[in-house]
Amino acid sequence: MTFAQVEYAEQRMQQQWHNLVMAEQAGEPQEVLEQMYDLYILMAEAYNACVEKYQIQRQNRRVSTPAPRANTTIAGPAMPCQGKQQDAKLAS
């Protein structure tokens, strides 16, 4: 699931709501409005499912991606304060 797919599902849901409002203002029969509302609810559920799937995929990517490791090579410490601590230990 990509972010673009989530956005597309959201746009479809919002468009259906807009269509429903416009149909109500145009005086469409109650039966038609109910059918349009039912379709809107289905689109909202589909959007929510897309969002949930997208969030799970993002979270899984974060968990599977290892955190950056501190620079522990001879070239130098990862943070300046670590170097001072190492120098103090070496001096003693």
C-alpha angles and dihedrals in degrees: 000000000000129000088246090059090051090050091049092052089050092050092050091050092049092047091052090051090050090050090050093051092047091049091051091050089049090056099248115176118272091247092058091047091051091051091049090048091051089052090049090053091050090051091048090052091048090050091050090050090051092050092049093048091047092050092049091050091049091048092048090051091052092049094047094047110083117230116253111269125230115259104257098163125121089256090081146291124297093237128033094233091059090061093056091051091050091048090051091052092048092050093056 
